[in-house]
């Protein structure tokens, strides 16, 4: 057994959202609260040659009533 520290939790969360990745870009997009919208967005990124490294979305909505999708991706540079 060990002790889980605040630093352990922060490191874990930063890893989940891909902060340590290199050669990636982060985009944040406001999406309506509708079934399938995140999938359409990720499909478009893939369609244009982007590799999605991570995708997260807070449960709470923003002030406009939309969700924010945060995607870290790498574009095909070849």
PyMOL Python script that loads the backbone (N, CA, C, O; Angstrom):
from pymol import cmd

cmd.read_pdbstr("""\
ATOM      1  N   UNK A   1       0.838  -1.173   0.000  1.00  0.00           N
ATOM      2  CA  UNK A   1       0.000   0.000   0.000  1.00  0.00           C
ATOM      3  C   UNK A   1       0.889   1.243   0.000  1.00  0.00           C
ATOM      4  O   UNK A   1       1.993   1.249   0.545  1.00  0.00           O
ATOM      5  N   UNK A   2       0.378   2.268  -0.616  1.00  0.00           N
ATOM      6  CA  UNK A   2       1.107   3.524  -0.650  1.00  0.00           C
ATOM      7  C   UNK A   2       0.165   4.681  -0.424  1.00  0.00           C
ATOM      8  O   UNK A   2      -1.035   4.511  -0.209  1.00  0.00           O
ATOM      9  N   UNK A   3       0.738   5.845  -0.479  1.00  0.00           N
ATOM     10  CA  UNK A   3      -0.024   7.070  -0.285  1.00  0.00           C
ATOM     11  C   UNK A   3      -0.180   7.757  -1.635  1.00  0.00           C
ATOM     12  O   UNK A   3       0.802   7.952  -2.352  1.00  0.00           O
ATOM     13  N   UNK A   4      -1.391   8.120  -1.979  1.00  0.00           N
ATOM     14  CA  UNK A   4      -1.647   8.868  -3.206  1.00  0.00           C
ATOM     15  C   UNK A   4      -1.634  10.346  -2.849  1.00  0.00           C
ATOM     16  O   UNK A   4      -2.414  10.807  -2.016  1.00  0.00           O
ATOM     17  N   UNK A   5      -0.740  11.073  -3.490  1.00  0.00           N
ATOM     18  CA  UNK A   5      -0.605  12.497  -3.199  1.00  0.00           C
ATOM     19  C   UNK A   5      -1.346  13.342  -4.233  1.00  0.00           C
ATOM     20  O   UNK A   5      -1.789  12.837  -5.265  1.00  0.00           O
ATOM     21  N   UNK A   6      -1.472  14.623  -3.941  1.00  0.00           N
ATOM     22  CA  UNK A   6      -2.065  15.549  -4.910  1.00  0.00           C
ATOM     23  C   UNK A   6      -1.249  15.575  -6.193  1.00  0.00           C
ATOM     24  O   UNK A   6      -1.808  15.664  -7.286  1.00  0.00           O
ATOM     25  N   UNK A   7       0.076  15.499  -6.065  1.00  0.00           N
ATOM     26  CA  UNK A   7       0.937  15.475  -7.253  1.00  0.00           C
ATOM     27  C   UNK A   7       0.667  14.237  -8.105  1.00  0.00           C
ATOM     28  O   UNK A   7       0.674  14.320  -9.333  1.00  0.00           O
ATOM     29  N   UNK A   8       0.432  13.094  -7.468  1.00  0.00           N
ATOM     30  CA  UNK A   8       0.109  11.861  -8.206  1.00  0.00           C
ATOM     31  C   UNK A   8      -1.159  12.044  -9.025  1.00  0.00           C
ATOM     32  O   UNK A   8      -1.213  11.653 -10.191  1.00  0.00           O
ATOM     33  N   UNK A   9      -2.169  12.633  -8.420  1.00  0.00           N
ATOM     34  CA  UNK A   9      -3.454  12.841  -9.099  1.00  0.00           C
ATOM     35  C   UNK A   9      -3.301  13.846 -10.230  1.00  0.00           C
ATOM     36  O   UNK A   9      -3.833  13.636 -11.321  1.00  0.00           O
ATOM     37  N   UNK A  10      -2.582  14.935  -9.985  1.00  0.00           N
ATOM     38  CA  UNK A  10      -2.363  15.936 -11.020  1.00  0.00           C
ATOM     39  C   UNK A  10      -1.584  15.342 -12.192  1.00  0.00           C
ATOM     40  O   UNK A  10      -1.942  15.567 -13.348  1.00  0.00           O
ATOM     41  N   UNK A  11      -0.524  14.585 -11.905  1.00  0.00           N
ATOM     42  CA  UNK A  11       0.243  13.943 -12.976  1.00  0.00           C
ATOM     43  C   UNK A  11      -0.633  13.015 -13.799  1.00  0.00           C
ATOM     44  O   UNK A  11      -0.525  12.979 -15.024  1.00  0.00           O
ATOM     45  N   UNK A  12      -1.505  12.260 -13.125  1.00  0.00           N
ATOM     46  CA  UNK A  12      -2.410  11.344 -13.817  1.00  0.00           C
ATOM     47  C   UNK A  12      -3.363  12.109 -14.735  1.00  0.00           C
ATOM     48  O   UNK A  12      -3.551  11.724 -15.889  1.00  0.00           O
ATOM     49  N   UNK A  13      -3.962  13.181 -14.237  1.00  0.00           N
ATOM     50  CA  UNK A  13      -4.897  13.964 -15.046  1.00  0.00           C
ATOM     51  C   UNK A  13      -4.201  14.624 -16.235  1.00  0.00           C
ATOM     52  O   UNK A  13      -4.752  14.661 -17.336  1.00  0.00           O
ATOM     53  N   UNK A  14      -2.994  15.143 -16.017  1.00  0.00           N
ATOM     54  CA  UNK A  14      -2.251  15.751 -17.119  1.00  0.00           C
ATOM     55  C   UNK A  14      -1.890  14.717 -18.174  1.00  0.00           C
ATOM     56  O   UNK A  14      -1.862  15.026 -19.366  1.00  0.00           O
ATOM     57  N   UNK A  15      -1.615  13.496 -17.746  1.00  0.00           N
ATOM     58  CA  UNK A  15      -1.323  12.423 -18.690  1.00  0.00           C
ATOM     59  C   UNK A  15      -2.559  12.052 -19.501  1.00  0.00           C
ATOM     60  O   UNK A  15      -2.467  11.827 -20.708  1.00  0.00           O
ATOM     61  N   UNK A  16      -3.710  11.988 -18.845  1.00  0.00           N
ATOM     62  CA  UNK A  16      -4.956  11.649 -19.536  1.00  0.00           C
ATOM     63  C   UNK A  16      -5.277  12.648 -20.647  1.00  0.00           C
ATOM     64  O   UNK A  16      -5.722  12.254 -21.725  1.00  0.00           O
ATOM     65  N   UNK A  17      -5.052  13.932 -20.391  1.00  0.00           N
ATOM     66  CA  UNK A  17      -5.397  14.936 -21.400  1.00  0.00           C
ATOM     67  C   UNK A  17      -4.257  15.209 -22.373  1.00  0.00           C
ATOM     68  O   UNK A  17      -4.376  16.065 -23.249  1.00  0.00           O
ATOM     69  N   UNK A  18      -3.144  14.479 -22.219  1.00  0.00           N
ATOM     70  CA  UNK A  18      -2.085  14.534 -23.215  1.00  0.00           C
ATOM     71  C   UNK A  18      -1.153  15.714 -23.145  1.00  0.00           C
ATOM     72  O   UNK A  18      -0.547  16.079 -24.152  1.00  0.00           O
ATOM     73  N   UNK A  19      -1.020  16.319 -21.994  1.00  0.00           N
ATOM     74  CA  UNK A  19      -0.168  17.505 -21.880  1.00  0.00           C
ATOM     75  C   UNK A  19       1.307  17.227 -22.149  1.00  0.00           C
ATOM     76  O   UNK A  19       2.044  18.143 -22.517  1.00  0.00           O
ATOM     77  N   UNK A  20       1.748  16.003 -21.978  1.00  0.00           N
ATOM     78  CA  UNK A  20       3.166  15.688 -22.191  1.00  0.00           C
ATOM     79  C   UNK A  20       3.471  15.295 -23.634  1.00  0.00           C
ATOM     80  O   UNK A  20       4.630  15.063 -23.976  1.00  0.00           O
ATOM     81  N   UNK A  21       2.456  15.219 -24.475  1.00  0.00           N
ATOM     82  CA  UNK A  21       2.676  14.826 -25.868  1.00  0.00           C
ATOM     83  C   UNK A  21       3.358  15.947 -26.640  1.00  0.00           C
ATOM     84  O   UNK A  21       3.116  17.129 -26.394  1.00  0.00           O
ATOM     85  N   UNK A  22       4.208  15.556 -27.570  1.00  0.00           N
ATOM     86  CA  UNK A  22       4.854  16.541 -28.432  1.00  0.00           C
ATOM     87  C   UNK A  22       4.279  16.415 -29.838  1.00  0.00           C
ATOM     88  O   UNK A  22       3.684  15.396 -30.189  1.00  0.00           O
ATOM     89  N   UNK A  23       4.460  17.439 -30.618  1.00  0.00           N
ATOM     90  CA  UNK A  23       3.977  17.476 -32.002  1.00  0.00           C
ATOM     91  C   UNK A  23       2.467  17.282 -32.104  1.00  0.00           C
ATOM     92  O   UNK A  23       1.977  16.652 -33.042  1.00  0.00           O
ATOM     93  N   UNK A  24       1.746  17.818 -31.150  1.00  0.00           N
ATOM     94  CA  UNK A  24       0.288  17.768 -31.189  1.00  0.00           C
ATOM     95  C   UNK A  24      -0.264  19.174 -31.007  1.00  0.00           C
ATOM     96  O   UNK A  24       0.429  20.075 -30.536  1.00  0.00           O
ATOM     97  N   UNK A  25      -1.504  19.339 -31.384  1.00  0.00           N
ATOM     98  CA  UNK A  25      -2.205  20.607 -31.183  1.00  0.00           C
ATOM     99  C   UNK A  25      -3.442  20.327 -30.340  1.00  0.00           C
ATOM    100  O   UNK A  25      -3.992  19.227 -30.376  1.00  0.00           O
ATOM    101  N   UNK A  26      -3.868  21.316 -29.591  1.00  0.00           N
ATOM    102  CA  UNK A  26      -5.051  21.196 -28.738  1.00  0.00           C
ATOM    103  C   UNK A  26      -6.113  22.135 -29.269  1.00  0.00           C
ATOM    104  O   UNK A  26      -5.858  23.320 -29.486  1.00  0.00           O
ATOM    105  N   UNK A  27      -7.304  21.600 -29.476  1.00  0.00           N
ATOM    106  CA  UNK A  27      -8.420  22.449 -29.870  1.00  0.00           C
ATOM    107  C   UNK A  27      -9.563  22.237 -28.878  1.00  0.00           C
ATOM    108  O   UNK A  27      -9.771  21.136 -28.369  1.00  0.00           O
ATOM    109  N   UNK A  28     -10.277  23.291 -28.624  1.00  0.00           N
ATOM    110  CA  UNK A  28     -11.466  23.235 -27.767  1.00  0.00           C
ATOM    111  C   UNK A  28     -12.639  23.729 -28.602  1.00  0.00           C
ATOM    112  O   UNK A  28     -12.596  24.825 -29.162  1.00  0.00           O
ATOM    113  N   UNK A  29     -13.676  22.921 -28.682  1.00  0.00           N
ATOM    114  CA  UNK A  29     -14.824  23.233 -29.523  1.00  0.00           C
ATOM    115  C   UNK A  29     -16.097  23.161 -28.696  1.00  0.00           C
ATOM    116  O   UNK A  29     -16.282  22.219 -27.926  1.00  0.00           O
ATOM    117  N   UNK A  30     -16.967  24.134 -28.844  1.00  0.00           N
ATOM    118  CA  UNK A  30     -18.265  24.136 -28.171  1.00  0.00           C
ATOM    119  C   UNK A  30     -19.241  23.330 -29.020  1.00  0.00           C
ATOM    120  O   UNK A  30     -19.492  23.664 -30.178  1.00  0.00           O
ATOM    121  N   UNK A  31     -19.785  22.271 -28.439  1.00  0.00           N
ATOM    122  CA  UNK A  31     -20.714  21.399 -29.162  1.00  0.00           C
ATOM    123  C   UNK A  31     -22.084  21.402 -28.497  1.00  0.00           C
ATOM    124  O   UNK A  31     -22.179  21.466 -27.272  1.00  0.00           O
ATOM    125  N   UNK A  32     -23.145  21.334 -29.298  1.00  0.00           N
ATOM    126  CA  UNK A  32     -24.475  21.188 -28.721  1.00  0.00           C
ATOM    127  C   UNK A  32     -24.561  19.863 -27.965  1.00  0.00           C
ATOM    128  O   UNK A  32     -23.791  18.939 -28.226  1.00  0.00           O
ATOM    129  N   UNK A  33     -25.484  19.782 -27.049  1.00  0.00           N
ATOM    130  CA  UNK A  33     -25.677  18.561 -26.271  1.00  0.00           C
ATOM    131  C   UNK A  33     -26.567  17.615 -27.074  1.00  0.00           C
ATOM    132  O   UNK A  33     -27.729  17.391 -26.736  1.00  0.00           O
ATOM    133  N   UNK A  34     -25.989  17.063 -28.153  1.00  0.00           N
ATOM    134  CA  UNK A  34     -26.749  16.185 -29.037  1.00  0.00           C
ATOM    135  C   UNK A  34     -25.978  14.895 -29.272  1.00  0.00           C
ATOM    136  O   UNK A  34     -24.753  14.904 -29.399  1.00  0.00           O
ATOM    137  N   UNK A  35     -26.691  13.811 -29.328  1.00  0.00           N
ATOM    138  CA  UNK A  35     -26.080  12.509 -29.566  1.00  0.00           C
ATOM    139  C   UNK A  35     -25.354  12.504 -30.906  1.00  0.00           C
ATOM    140  O   UNK A  35     -25.908  12.911 -31.927  1.00  0.00           O
ATOM    141  N   UNK A  36     -24.119  12.042 -30.890  1.00  0.00           N
ATOM    142  CA  UNK A  36     -23.356  11.880 -32.123  1.00  0.00           C
ATOM    143  C   UNK A  36     -22.466  13.036 -32.515  1.00  0.00           C
ATOM    144  O   UNK A  36     -21.574  12.853 -33.344  1.00  0.00           O
ATOM    145  N   UNK A  37     -22.667  14.230 -31.953  1.00  0.00           N
ATOM    146  CA  UNK A  37     -21.859  15.376 -32.364  1.00  0.00           C
ATOM    147  C   UNK A  37     -20.363  15.182 -32.117  1.00  0.00           C
ATOM    148  O   UNK A  37     -19.570  15.513 -32.998  1.00  0.00           O
ATOM    149  N   UNK A  38     -19.935  14.659 -30.952  1.00  0.00           N
ATOM    150  CA  UNK A  38     -18.489  14.434 -30.777  1.00  0.00           C
ATOM    151  C   UNK A  38     -17.935  13.442 -31.807  1.00  0.00           C
ATOM    152  O   UNK A  38     -16.814  13.607 -32.287  1.00  0.00           O
ATOM    153  N   UNK A  39     -18.709  12.428 -32.139  1.00  0.00           N
ATOM    154  CA  UNK A  39     -18.271  11.450 -33.134  1.00  0.00           C
ATOM    155  C   UNK A  39     -18.107  12.056 -34.512  1.00  0.00           C
ATOM    156  O   UNK A  39     -17.173  11.714 -35.237  1.00  0.00           O
ATOM    157  N   UNK A  40     -19.011  12.957 -34.879  1.00  0.00           N
ATOM    158  CA  UNK A  40     -18.913  13.639 -36.175  1.00  0.00           C
ATOM    159  C   UNK A  40     -17.642  14.482 -36.210  1.00  0.00           C
ATOM    160  O   UNK A  40     -16.914  14.475 -37.203  1.00  0.00           O
ATOM    161  N   UNK A  41     -17.376  15.206 -35.129  1.00  0.00           N
ATOM    162  CA  UNK A  41     -16.176  16.046 -35.051  1.00  0.00           C
ATOM    163  C   UNK A  41     -14.916  15.197 -35.200  1.00  0.00           C
ATOM    164  O   UNK A  41     -14.030  15.532 -35.987  1.00  0.00           O
ATOM    165  N   UNK A  42     -14.834  14.099 -34.447  1.00  0.00           N
ATOM    166  CA  UNK A  42     -13.649  13.254 -34.515  1.00  0.00           C
ATOM    167  C   UNK A  42     -13.520  12.584 -35.885  1.00  0.00           C
ATOM    168  O   UNK A  42     -12.408  12.379 -36.373  1.00  0.00           O
ATOM    169  N   UNK A  43     -14.643  12.245 -36.500  1.00  0.00           N
ATOM    170  CA  UNK A  43     -14.616  11.687 -37.841  1.00  0.00           C
ATOM    171  C   UNK A  43     -14.042  12.663 -38.856  1.00  0.00           C
ATOM    172  O   UNK A  43     -13.279  12.271 -39.739  1.00  0.00           O
ATOM    173  N   UNK A  44     -14.406  13.928 -38.732  1.00  0.00           N
ATOM    174  CA  UNK A  44     -13.891  14.956 -39.647  1.00  0.00           C
ATOM    175  C   UNK A  44     -12.389  15.136 -39.476  1.00  0.00           C
ATOM    176  O   UNK A  44     -11.664  15.295 -40.457  1.00  0.00           O
ATOM    177  N   UNK A  45     -11.920  15.112 -38.222  1.00  0.00           N
ATOM    178  CA  UNK A  45     -10.482  15.236 -37.981  1.00  0.00           C
ATOM    179  C   UNK A  45      -9.757  14.065 -38.633  1.00  0.00           C
ATOM    180  O   UNK A  45      -8.735  14.260 -39.291  1.00  0.00           O
ATOM    181  N   UNK A  46     -10.268  12.864 -38.458  1.00  0.00           N
ATOM    182  CA  UNK A  46      -9.660  11.684 -39.079  1.00  0.00           C
ATOM    183  C   UNK A  46      -9.733  11.754 -40.602  1.00  0.00           C
ATOM    184  O   UNK A  46      -8.784  11.382 -41.293  1.00  0.00           O
ATOM    185  N   UNK A  47     -10.853  12.228 -41.114  1.00  0.00           N
ATOM    186  CA  UNK A  47     -11.050  12.330 -42.560  1.00  0.00           C
ATOM    187  C   UNK A  47      -9.981  13.201 -43.206  1.00  0.00           C
ATOM    188  O   UNK A  47      -9.557  12.936 -44.331  1.00  0.00           O
ATOM    189  N   UNK A  48      -9.550  14.232 -42.503  1.00  0.00           N
ATOM    190  CA  UNK A  48      -8.542  15.141 -43.033  1.00  0.00           C
ATOM    191  C   UNK A  48      -7.124  14.749 -42.636  1.00  0.00           C
ATOM    192  O   UNK A  48      -6.200  15.551 -42.764  1.00  0.00           O
ATOM    193  N   UNK A  49      -6.947  13.505 -42.150  1.00  0.00           N
ATOM    194  CA  UNK A  49      -5.610  12.998 -41.879  1.00  0.00           C
ATOM    195  C   UNK A  49      -5.095  13.252 -40.486  1.00  0.00           C
ATOM    196  O   UNK A  49      -3.912  13.030 -40.226  1.00  0.00           O
ATOM    197  N   UNK A  50      -5.929  13.706 -39.586  1.00  0.00           N
ATOM    198  CA  UNK A  50      -5.483  13.958 -38.222  1.00  0.00           C
ATOM    199  C   UNK A  50      -5.550  12.704 -37.370  1.00  0.00           C
ATOM    200  O   UNK A  50      -6.452  11.881 -37.526  1.00  0.00           O
ATOM    201  N   UNK A  51      -4.606  12.566 -36.483  1.00  0.00           N
ATOM    202  CA  UNK A  51      -4.588  11.459 -35.523  1.00  0.00           C
ATOM    203  C   UNK A  51      -5.032  12.017 -34.179  1.00  0.00           C
ATOM    204  O   UNK A  51      -4.391  12.924 -33.650  1.00  0.00           O
ATOM    205  N   UNK A  52      -6.113  11.495 -33.618  1.00  0.00           N
ATOM    206  CA  UNK A  52      -6.618  11.964 -32.338  1.00  0.00           C
ATOM    207  C   UNK A  52      -5.886  11.228 -31.225  1.00  0.00           C
ATOM    208  O   UNK A  52      -6.022  10.015 -31.069  1.00  0.00           O
ATOM    209  N   UNK A  53      -5.114  11.978 -30.460  1.00  0.00           N
ATOM    210  CA  UNK A  53      -4.354  11.394 -29.360  1.00  0.00           C
ATOM    211  C   UNK A  53      -5.202  11.296 -28.101  1.00  0.00           C
ATOM    212  O   UNK A  53      -5.166  10.277 -27.411  1.00  0.00           O
ATOM    213  N   UNK A  54      -5.965  12.342 -27.792  1.00  0.00           N
ATOM    214  CA  UNK A  54      -6.846  12.340 -26.628  1.00  0.00           C
ATOM    215  C   UNK A  54      -8.098  13.157 -26.932  1.00  0.00           C
ATOM    216  O   UNK A  54      -8.081  14.068 -27.760  1.00  0.00           O
ATOM    217  N   UNK A  55      -9.178  12.810 -26.246  1.00  0.00           N
ATOM    218  CA  UNK A  55     -10.421  13.579 -26.344  1.00  0.00           C
ATOM    219  C   UNK A  55     -11.080  13.558 -24.968  1.00  0.00           C
ATOM    220  O   UNK A  55     -11.290  12.494 -24.386  1.00  0.00           O
ATOM    221  N   UNK A  56     -11.401  14.735 -24.460  1.00  0.00           N
ATOM    222  CA  UNK A  56     -12.076  14.850 -23.169  1.00  0.00           C
ATOM    223  C   UNK A  56     -13.184  15.882 -23.277  1.00  0.00           C
ATOM    224  O   UNK A  56     -13.168  16.748 -24.152  1.00  0.00           O
ATOM    225  N   UNK A  57     -14.140  15.775 -22.378  1.00  0.00           N
ATOM    226  CA  UNK A  57     -15.219  16.748 -22.339  1.00  0.00           C
ATOM    227  C   UNK A  57     -15.764  16.809 -20.919  1.00  0.00           C
ATOM    228  O   UNK A  57     -16.245  15.807 -20.391  1.00  0.00           O
ATOM    229  N   UNK A  58     -15.688  17.993 -20.296  1.00  0.00           N
ATOM    230  CA  UNK A  58     -16.265  18.116 -18.961  1.00  0.00           C
ATOM    231  C   UNK A  58     -17.764  17.811 -18.988  1.00  0.00           C
ATOM    232  O   UNK A  58     -18.432  18.030 -19.998  1.00  0.00           O
ATOM    233  N   UNK A  59     -18.273  17.313 -17.890  1.00  0.00           N
ATOM    234  CA  UNK A  59     -19.693  16.973 -17.796  1.00  0.00           C
ATOM    235  C   UNK A  59     -20.554  18.231 -17.794  1.00  0.00           C
ATOM    236  O   UNK A  59     -21.632  18.252 -18.388  1.00  0.00           O
ATOM    237  N   UNK A  60     -20.078  19.276 -17.126  1.00  0.00           N
ATOM    238  CA  UNK A  60     -20.869  20.501 -17.025  1.00  0.00           C
ATOM    239  C   UNK A  60     -20.847  21.270 -18.342  1.00  0.00           C
ATOM    240  O   UNK A  60     -19.887  21.206 -19.109  1.00  0.00           O
ATOM    241  N   UNK A  61     -21.923  21.987 -18.574  1.00  0.00           N
ATOM    242  CA  UNK A  61     -22.058  22.793 -19.785  1.00  0.00           C
ATOM    243  C   UNK A  61     -21.490  24.187 -19.531  1.00  0.00           C
ATOM    244  O   UNK A  61     -21.366  24.621 -18.387  1.00  0.00           O
ATOM    245  N   UNK A  62     -21.147  24.881 -20.621  1.00  0.00           N
ATOM    246  CA  UNK A  62     -20.676  26.254 -20.486  1.00  0.00           C
ATOM    247  C   UNK A  62     -21.866  27.206 -20.362  1.00  0.00           C
ATOM    248  O   UNK A  62     -23.014  26.771 -20.269  1.00  0.00           O
ATOM    249  N   UNK A  63     -21.582  28.487 -20.361  1.00  0.00           N
ATOM    250  CA  UNK A  63     -22.642  29.482 -20.165  1.00  0.00           C
ATOM    251  C   UNK A  63     -23.646  29.538 -21.308  1.00  0.00           C
ATOM    252  O   UNK A  63     -24.732  30.094 -21.146  1.00  0.00           O
ATOM    253  N   UNK A  64     -23.298  28.967 -22.470  1.00  0.00           N
ATOM    254  CA  UNK A  64     -24.216  28.952 -23.613  1.00  0.00           C
ATOM    255  C   UNK A  64     -25.068  27.689 -23.645  1.00  0.00           C
ATOM    256  O   UNK A  64     -25.941  27.552 -24.502  1.00  0.00           O
ATOM    257  N   UNK A  65     -24.817  26.756 -22.709  1.00  0.00           N
ATOM    258  CA  UNK A  65     -25.556  25.509 -22.679  1.00  0.00           C
ATOM    259  C   UNK A  65     -24.934  24.409 -23.524  1.00  0.00           C
ATOM    260  O   UNK A  65     -25.535  23.354 -23.726  1.00  0.00           O
ATOM    261  N   UNK A  66     -23.721  24.662 -24.018  1.00  0.00           N
ATOM    262  CA  UNK A  66     -23.032  23.667 -24.841  1.00  0.00           C
ATOM    263  C   UNK A  66     -21.924  22.998 -24.034  1.00  0.00           C
ATOM    264  O   UNK A  66     -21.472  23.515 -23.012  1.00  0.00           O
ATOM    265  N   UNK A  67     -21.503  21.841 -24.523  1.00  0.00           N
ATOM    266  CA  UNK A  67     -20.360  21.147 -23.938  1.00  0.00           C
ATOM    267  C   UNK A  67     -19.100  21.587 -24.664  1.00  0.00           C
ATOM    268  O   UNK A  67     -19.144  21.964 -25.835  1.00  0.00           O
ATOM    269  N   UNK A  68     -17.988  21.535 -23.964  1.00  0.00           N
ATOM    270  CA  UNK A  68     -16.709  21.836 -24.589  1.00  0.00           C
ATOM    271  C   UNK A  68     -15.980  20.515 -24.808  1.00  0.00           C
ATOM    272  O   UNK A  68     -15.724  19.780 -23.854  1.00  0.00           O
ATOM    273  N   UNK A  69     -15.650  20.214 -26.045  1.00  0.00           N
ATOM    274  CA  UNK A  69     -14.839  19.039 -26.369  1.00  0.00           C
ATOM    275  C   UNK A  69     -13.406  19.521 -26.527  1.00  0.00           C
ATOM    276  O   UNK A  69     -13.132  20.445 -27.292  1.00  0.00           O
ATOM    277  N   UNK A  70     -12.503  18.893 -25.804  1.00  0.00           N
ATOM    278  CA  UNK A  70     -11.088  19.253 -25.879  1.00  0.00           C
ATOM    279  C   UNK A  70     -10.363  18.081 -26.530  1.00  0.00           C
ATOM    280  O   UNK A  70     -10.321  16.979 -25.984  1.00  0.00           O
ATOM    281  N   UNK A  71      -9.798  18.335 -27.694  1.00  0.00           N
ATOM    282  CA  UNK A  71      -9.171  17.286 -28.477  1.00  0.00           C
ATOM    283  C   UNK A  71      -7.706  17.653 -28.728  1.00  0.00           C
ATOM    284  O   UNK A  71      -7.388  18.771 -29.134  1.00  0.00           O
ATOM    285  N   UNK A  72      -6.844  16.702 -28.480  1.00  0.00           N
ATOM    286  CA  UNK A  72      -5.430  16.861 -28.808  1.00  0.00           C
ATOM    287  C   UNK A  72      -5.170  15.940 -29.992  1.00  0.00           C
ATOM    288  O   UNK A  72      -5.431  14.738 -29.931  1.00  0.00           O
ATOM    289  N   UNK A  73      -4.653  16.523 -31.068  1.00  0.00           N
ATOM    290  CA  UNK A  73      -4.463  15.742 -32.280  1.00  0.00           C
ATOM    291  C   UNK A  73      -3.137  16.071 -32.928  1.00  0.00           C
ATOM    292  O   UNK A  73      -2.510  17.095 -32.656  1.00  0.00           O
ATOM    293  N   UNK A  74      -2.739  15.162 -33.794  1.00  0.00           N
ATOM    294  CA  UNK A  74      -1.518  15.352 -34.584  1.00  0.00           C
ATOM    295  C   UNK A  74      -1.924  15.272 -36.045  1.00  0.00           C
ATOM    296  O   UNK A  74      -2.541  14.297 -36.472  1.00  0.00           O
ATOM    297  N   UNK A  75      -1.581  16.289 -36.801  1.00  0.00           N
ATOM    298  CA  UNK A  75      -1.892  16.305 -38.232  1.00  0.00           C
ATOM    299  C   UNK A  75      -0.810  15.550 -38.991  1.00  0.00           C
ATOM    300  O   UNK A  75       0.361  15.575 -38.613  1.00  0.00           O
ATOM    301  N   UNK A  76      -1.206  14.893 -40.044  1.00  0.00           N
ATOM    302  CA  UNK A  76      -0.256  14.194 -40.887  1.00  0.00           C
ATOM    303  C   UNK A  76       0.553  15.233 -41.649  1.00  0.00           C
ATOM    304  O   UNK A  76       0.012  15.954 -42.489  1.00  0.00           O
ATOM    305  N   UNK A  77       1.824  15.310 -41.363  1.00  0.00           N
ATOM    306  CA  UNK A  77       2.664  16.350 -41.948  1.00  0.00           C
ATOM    307  C   UNK A  77       3.379  15.876 -43.221  1.00  0.00           C
ATOM    308  O   UNK A  77       4.238  16.586 -43.744  1.00  0.00           O
ATOM    309  N   UNK A  78       3.034  14.695 -43.717  1.00  0.00           N
ATOM    310  CA  UNK A  78       3.710  14.197 -44.915  1.00  0.00           C
ATOM    311  C   UNK A  78       2.989  14.606 -46.165  1.00  0.00           C
ATOM    312  O   UNK A  78       3.423  14.270 -47.267  1.00  0.00           O
TER     313      UNK A  78
END
""", "prot")
cmd.dss("prot")
cmd.show_as("cartoon", "prot")
cmd.util.cbc("prot")
cmd.orient("prot")
